[in-house]
Amino acid sequence: MSGKRKKKASGYRQPPPKSTKAQAAEAAPERPAVPGFLGFLSRGTGDSGFPSIPRSIGRGFLTVGSSATLLLSGFVLLLVLWLGLVLLGLEGPLGQLANLLALPPISTYFDATNAVAIYGFGPEGIVASVAFLGVRAVTLGLLGGLVVQVLLDEGTAVDGLRRGVRAIPILLATNLATFSMMVAGSVLLPLLGPGLGFLGSVLTLVAALFLFAFAPAAGAWETGRPFYETIRRASRAAILPGSRHLLMCMLYIFLALPILVALAPGGSLRSVNPSVALWIYALVCSYVHLSFLAAFSYRYLAVADHIPDEPIKLRRR
């Protein structure tokens, strides 16, 4: 029996020839993602290496609690910021003390409302809001630099302050971006109705923290990069696979905004003289905020070497 008959008897069939379109699809090389906003936030490839959320929070509380410099700096800043607001004419509510050292966007929300409460709506209120955001960038930058220095366990507090000074322009840019998101939300979200509008406002806060939570650590750690590249790396770190970053951001938002304010003793009172109990409570809350700052910084430092410099490449199908 010939070879052709053997193949026919065994049921063997030649595979159908590939179409020109299929051959072109296989031969097509990978092409990079389209540049733009999605490319700016592209998560890249590779494993994230993020520590777990409980470990991160535990490390944050331990880092702040074991550093007299961080604790004293936070408590002094709490007193200075409150006295500054009182001198400018703020008269409560006293519950703001609980979140006076909060991370953006919680602090951004309070800075904007304080500016409006003191100077009213209009140009003066807008200018005051931007000025308050500038003060926030300075305080957060210095605290972030100290936190990174303590986490690295090397150098002195002066070295940490130098790191913080480098982070100030980055934090000013991210604070302004957060403020812009909140202003746009206040204009557009009421159009959705009370229910969806409230949900959208909460999601706006979560989204802002999600994008910029790593900015203090990135600004203090990254050197020799343009500030926009540092912001992009901080945002990329947030969307690395396996980070559970969104869950941690939601945890902080719901802890800081409704819970800490609601539990403040006499927090609804309008006065310039907080009680001793409220001052103690504010110090505890400041410790919590600093610990979350340290937790986010710890997570960023853990993955800083794994953050891709280029956007993710998509395979054409």
N, C-alpha and C positions, 0 to 999 in steps of 0.2 A: 504494500500500500504506500502510495506516495506521501510526502510530507504534508501536502495540502489536504489530502483526505484524512490523515491522522488528526489534524487540527479540527476539521469539520466534525469528525466522529466524537471527539471528546468535548464538544460544545464550546470550544474556544472561539472567541470573537475579538477581532481587533477593536480597540477603543476608537470611538468616533473622533474624527479630526477636530481640534479646537478651533473655535471661531476666531476671527481676527480680533474681535473685541475682547475675548477672554485672554488671548495672548498679550494684548496690550496692557490689560489690567495686571497680569502677573509681572510683566516687565517694568511696570511703572515704579519709580523709586519713591521712597518716603518723602513727603513734603512737609515743611514746617507749618505750624498753625498760622492762621491769618493774624497778622499783628493788629493790635488794638486793645480794647479793654479786657477781652478774654485772654489775649496773649500776655497782657500786663499781670494778670492774676494766675497765669498758668502754673500748675503745681509741679510740672516736670516729672521725672521718672525716678525710680528707686524707692527704697524703704525709708520711712520717716525717722524711726529711732526715737520717737517721743516716749518719755516716761509716762506711766499711768497717771490719771487724774488724782487719785488718793495720794500717791507718792509725791506728785508735784505740789499739792497743797500742803502736805506734811512738811516737805522740804522748805516751802515758803514760810510757814509759821516758825519752823526751827531756825531758819536763817535770820529772820527779824528778831525773834525772841532771844537769840544768843548774841546779838550785836547791840551793845550799849549806844554806839554811834547812830545806828538806824533808829532805835527807839527814841533817843533824845532829840534827834533831828526832826522826826515826825511830830513829836509832841510840841516842840518849840514852834514849828511851822503852823501847827493847828492854832496855837495861841496868837501868833502874829497875823495870820490870815483873818481870824475872827476880829481882832482889834482893828485891823485895817478896814474891814467891812463896816464895823460900828462907827468908826471915825468918818466914813463916807456917808453915813446916814441910814444904814440898814437897821431895821427894828424887827428882827425875827422873820418867820417862826424859828423857834430855837431848835427844832428838829434838824435844821440844816447842819448843825454841828456834827451829826452822825456821819455825814457824807462830805465833809469839807475837804478831806484828803482822798476822796474816791478817785478811781481811774476814769478817764474819758470812756464813754460819753456821759456817765452819771455826773461827773464834775462839770462837764460842758453844759449840761442842762441847768445845774444850779448856778453856774457862772452867768449864763444868759438871763435866768430869772432874777438873779440879784441885780444885774445891771439895769434891767427894766424896772425893778422895784425901787431902785435909787434914783434913776434918771428918767424913767418913763419911756414910753414908745417914741420913736422918731430918731432923728440923726444922733442925738446925744446918747440914746440907749444903745444904738448900734456901735458907735465908737467905744462906749464903755464896755460892751460885750467883747469886742476885739481886744481891748486893753486887758480885760480880765483873762481872756484866753492866753495872752502873752505871759501874764504872771503865772498862769497854770503851767505853761510850757517850761518856764524857768524852774519852778518848784518840782515838777515831775521829772525834768531832766536831771536835776541834781540828786534827787532821791533815787532815780533809776541808775545813775552812775555809781552811787554808793552801794546799791544792791548788787550790781554786777561785780564790783570790786570785792565785796564780801563773799559772793559765790565763787569767785576765782581764788579766794584765799591767798592773795598776794598783793604786795604794794601797801600803800597807806590810804587814809581817808582823802588826802589831798589828790592822790592819783584818781580816786573815784570821782571827786568833784571835777577834775579835768575831763574825765570821760563824760560826765553829765553836761558840761558846757558844750561839748561837741554835739550832743544830742538835742540841744535846744532848738536849732532851726528845723530839724526833722519833726519834733513834737509840735512846733508852731504850725507847720504845714498840715500835719494830721489833725490837729485841733480845729483848724479852719475848715478842713474837709468835713470833719464831723459836724461842726456847726452848720455848714451848708446843707448837709443831709437832713439835719433837724429842721432847718428853716423850710426847705422844700417839702418835708413831710407835713409841717404845720399848715402849709398852703394847700397841698393836694389831698391829704388824707381825710379832712372833714367832708370832702365830696363823696366819700364812700359810705357815709352814715356813721352813727355813734359806735356801733359794734365793730364793724370792719376798720373804722378809723382808729379806735383804741388798739385793736390788734396790730394794725400797721405801725402805730407809734412804738409799740413794744418791739416789734421786729426791726424797726429802724435802729433802736438802741443796740439790739443784739448784733445787727449787721455791722454797725460802726465799731463795736468792740471786737468783732470777729476779724475785721480787716486790719485794725490798728493796735491790737493788744500787745503785739511784739515790738512796736515802734520804740518804746523806751530802751529795751534791751538791745535792739538792733542799732540804735543811734549811739549807745555807749560802747558797743562791742566792735562794730564795723569801722574800719579806718581806711583812709585812702580811696573811698568811693564817693561819687557824687550823692548828694542827699536824696535825689529821686531814685537812684539805684538802691539805696538803703531802704527806702520806703517800699520799693517793689519786692525786695528780698523779704522784708517783714510780712508783706501780704502773701507772698508765695509760701512762706513757712506755715501760714495759717491753713493752707489747703493741701499740705502734704498728706498722702494717704495714711490712714491709721492714726491720725492725730487726736481725734475726738475733741477737737478744738471748739467746735460749735457747742457741744455739751457743757464744756467748762465755762464758756462765755455766758450761756443761758443761766448756769448756776450762779455766777457772780451778779448778773443783772437782777435776778429775782431775789437774791440775798440783799443787795445794796439798796435797791429802790423801795420796794414795799416793806421788807421785814425790818431792816435796821431803823428806818424812819418811824415805822409804826410802834416799835418797842421803846423809842426814846422817851424817858420820863419827862412829862411836861413839854413834849416836843411841839405841840400845837400852839403854845403860848407865844405871844408877840412881845418880846422884851429884849433888852440888851444885857441882862444879867442872868446868865444860866445858873441853875442851882448846882450845888456840889455833886449831887447824884448825876446830873446831866453831864457835868464835866468828866466825871469818872467814866460814864457810859461813852462819851465822845472819844476818850483816850482808848478805850477798848475797841471801838469801831475803827479808829485810826490804825490800830495794830492789825486789825483784820484787812483793811485796805492795803497796807504795806506788805502784808503777807501774800496777798494775791498778786501784787506787783512782783514780788520775789518769785512766786510760783510761775507766772508767765515768763519771767526772765530765765528761770531755771530750764523751762521747756525749750526756750529759744536757743540757749547755749548748747543744749543737748543735741540739737539738729542743725546748728549753724553750718557745719561742714557738709551737710547733705542737701542743702538748698541749691537747686539748679540755677545756673546763670542764664540759661536759655529756656524759652518756652517749650512746652511739650510738643513732640512731633507726632502727627496723626498719620496713620497708615491709610492710604487711599484704597477703597474697596470698590 
